[in-house]
Amino acid sequence: MDDLLLKGLDFAARINAATRKAGGAAAFARQHGLKPQAVRDAVALKVIGDDVAKALGLIKVLRYPVLAQANRLATGWEIQENLNSFIRTCGSQRAAAPEFGISEQHLSNILNGVRGFAPVLARLGYGPPVVRFSLAKVAA
């Protein structure tokens, strides 16, 4: 089903080991063509840039906690599918939008990927997104 997802502490262990092996954050940054401040921010878990995660062989992904099921995280695809089902149940986007407290255009923008899922998450039974890390797939 879903690949192994690493939490922030797992990321911290990997970045700390990698920077220690490289001889520090600046050395790690030079080895991977990154800005030293970006690496220092990642080590401090302030801001973890996609480029720093990639240097560790990881990809940042968003997952959404399922409120009714402890420790279960849903993908964006699942949110999209549940949103589409909800709209079908309501009969139309026009009828579904007020259920979320948003305009029909806003709902359309969510469905088309122009806006994020935030306004619909709670009504669909999901919590705010959390960042996890997946091992990067190497192209064959």
One Martini backbone bead per residue (centre of mass of N, CA, C, O) as a GRO file, in nm:
protein
  140
    1MET     BB    1   0.080   0.047  -0.031
    2ASP     BB    2   0.254   0.224   0.168
    3ASP     BB    3   0.522   0.361   0.230
    4LEU     BB    4   0.761   0.436   0.424
    5LEU     BB    5   0.732   0.670   0.691
    6LEU     BB    6   0.898   0.945   0.805
    7LYS     BB    7   0.977   1.129   1.063
    8GLY     BB    8   1.130   1.397   1.200
    9LEU     BB    9   1.329   1.227   1.377
   10ASP     BB   10   1.442   1.065   1.141
   11PHE     BB   11   1.553   1.304   0.994
   12ALA     BB   12   1.739   1.406   1.216
   13ALA     BB   13   1.923   1.159   1.221
   14ARG     BB   14   2.018   1.181   0.924
   15ILE     BB   15   2.130   1.473   0.920
   16ASN     BB   16   2.328   1.442   1.154
   17ALA     BB   17   2.498   1.213   1.033
   18ALA     BB   18   2.570   1.355   0.762
   19THR     BB   19   2.710   1.609   0.882
   20ARG     BB   20   2.918   1.464   1.050
   21LYS     BB   21   3.053   1.308   0.813
   22ALA     BB   22   3.119   1.582   0.647
   23GLY     BB   23   3.198   1.818   0.882
   24GLY     BB   24   2.924   1.963   0.851
   25ALA     BB   25   2.701   2.178   0.716
   26ALA     BB   26   2.885   2.317   0.508
   27ALA     BB   27   3.000   2.058   0.384
   28PHE     BB   28   2.732   1.936   0.298
   29ALA     BB   29   2.649   2.168   0.115
   30ARG     BB   30   2.885   2.149  -0.085
   31GLN     BB   31   2.839   1.849  -0.174
   32HIS     BB   32   2.516   1.940  -0.269
   33GLY     BB   33   2.462   2.242  -0.354
   34LEU     BB   34   2.401   2.410  -0.093
   35LYS     BB   35   2.287   2.605   0.148
   36PRO     BB   36   2.394   2.637   0.463
   37GLN     BB   37   2.128   2.746   0.591
   38ALA     BB   38   1.946   2.514   0.499
   39VAL     BB   39   2.092   2.302   0.668
   40ARG     BB   40   2.067   2.435   0.946
   41ASP     BB   41   1.757   2.441   0.945
   42ALA     BB   42   1.723   2.132   0.925
   43VAL     BB   43   1.877   2.055   1.182
   44ALA     BB   44   1.669   2.247   1.355
   45LEU     BB   45   1.373   2.207   1.232
   46LYS     BB   46   1.254   2.459   1.084
   47VAL     BB   47   1.347   2.410   0.771
   48ILE     BB   48   1.259   2.172   0.512
   49GLY     BB   49   1.392   2.126   0.226
   50ASP     BB   50   1.375   1.953  -0.061
   51ASP     BB   51   1.686   1.956  -0.119
   52VAL     BB   52   1.775   1.829   0.149
   53ALA     BB   53   1.611   1.571   0.132
   54LYS     BB   54   1.735   1.476  -0.137
   55ALA     BB   55   2.031   1.447  -0.027
   56LEU     BB   56   1.906   1.197   0.161
   57GLY     BB   57   1.683   1.036  -0.015
   58LEU     BB   58   1.425   1.226   0.011
   59ILE     BB   59   1.065   1.288   0.039
   60LYS     BB   60   0.828   1.515   0.070
   61VAL     BB   61   0.513   1.459   0.247
   62LEU     BB   62   0.166   1.466   0.261
   63ARG     BB   63  -0.053   1.404   0.537
   64TYR     BB   64  -0.377   1.284   0.672
   65PRO     BB   65  -0.548   1.262   0.942
   66VAL     BB   66  -0.764   1.024   1.072
   67LEU     BB   67  -0.991   1.084   1.314
   68ALA     BB   68  -1.125   0.778   1.343
   69GLN     BB   69  -0.805   0.681   1.304
   70ALA     BB   70  -0.552   0.595   1.462
   71ASN     BB   71  -0.251   0.635   1.285
   72ARG     BB   72  -0.391   0.741   1.022
   73LEU     BB   73  -0.292   0.816   0.685
   74ALA     BB   74  -0.370   1.023   0.422
   75THR     BB   75  -0.400   1.099   0.105
   76GLY     BB   76  -0.476   1.318  -0.140
   77TRP     BB   77  -0.636   1.116  -0.305
   78GLU     BB   78  -0.840   1.043  -0.082
   79ILE     BB   79  -0.955   1.321  -0.047
   80GLN     BB   80  -1.056   1.355  -0.335
   81GLU     BB   81  -1.248   1.112  -0.333
   82ASN     BB   82  -1.423   1.207  -0.090
   83LEU     BB   83  -1.508   1.473  -0.214
   84ASN     BB   84  -1.651   1.356  -0.462
   85SER     BB   85  -1.857   1.189  -0.301
   86PHE     BB   86  -1.986   1.423  -0.150
   87ILE     BB   87  -2.086   1.573  -0.400
   88ARG     BB   88  -2.267   1.345  -0.505
   89THR     BB   89  -2.450   1.342  -0.253
   90CYS     BB   90  -2.541   1.649  -0.294
   91GLY     BB   91  -2.537   1.676  -0.645
   92SER     BB   92  -2.331   1.933  -0.615
   93GLN     BB   93  -2.124   2.195  -0.583
   94ARG     BB   94  -2.337   2.400  -0.499
   95ALA     BB   95  -2.443   2.219  -0.256
   96ALA     BB   96  -2.159   2.164  -0.109
   97ALA     BB   97  -2.020   2.434  -0.035
   98PRO     BB   98  -2.191   2.518   0.224
   99GLU     BB   99  -2.088   2.272   0.398
  100PHE     BB  100  -1.791   2.430   0.407
  101GLY     BB  101  -1.811   2.753   0.383
  102ILE     BB  102  -1.800   2.795   0.065
  103SER     BB  103  -1.758   2.853  -0.248
  104GLU     BB  104  -1.792   2.723  -0.554
  105GLN     BB  105  -1.518   2.826  -0.660
  106HIS     BB  106  -1.344   2.719  -0.431
  107LEU     BB  107  -1.415   2.424  -0.476
  108SER     BB  108  -1.312   2.413  -0.764
  109ASN     BB  109  -1.018   2.483  -0.691
  110ILE     BB  110  -0.969   2.231  -0.523
  111LEU     BB  111  -1.036   2.019  -0.745
  112ASN     BB  112  -0.800   2.166  -0.942
  113GLY     BB  113  -0.542   2.248  -0.747
  114VAL     BB  114  -0.534   2.563  -0.659
  115ARG     BB  115  -0.620   2.459  -0.379
  116GLY     BB  116  -0.640   2.350  -0.078
  117PHE     BB  117  -0.798   2.134   0.173
  118ALA     BB  118  -0.860   2.286   0.443
  119PRO     BB  119  -1.184   2.352   0.425
  120VAL     BB  120  -1.258   2.014   0.409
  121LEU     BB  121  -1.135   1.828   0.625
  122ALA     BB  122  -1.323   1.820   0.876
  123ARG     BB  123  -1.588   1.731   0.725
  124LEU     BB  124  -1.428   1.456   0.621
  125GLY     BB  125  -1.227   1.357   0.873
  126TYR     BB  126  -0.969   1.553   0.888
  127GLY     BB  127  -0.665   1.668   0.944
  128PRO     BB  128  -0.402   1.832   0.937
  129PRO     BB  129  -0.121   1.838   0.787
  130VAL     BB  130   0.166   1.623   0.753
  131VAL     BB  131   0.505   1.563   0.765
  132ARG     BB  132   0.683   1.342   0.557
  133PHE     BB  133   0.913   1.071   0.465
  134SER     BB  134   1.039   0.941   0.164
  135LEU     BB  135   1.186   0.727  -0.025
  136ALA     BB  136   1.360   0.757  -0.292
  137LYS     BB  137   1.327   0.688  -0.620
  138VAL     BB  138   1.514   0.502  -0.842
  139ALA     BB  139   1.599   0.515  -1.151
  140ALA     BB  140   1.652   0.257  -1.403
   0.00000   0.00000   0.00000
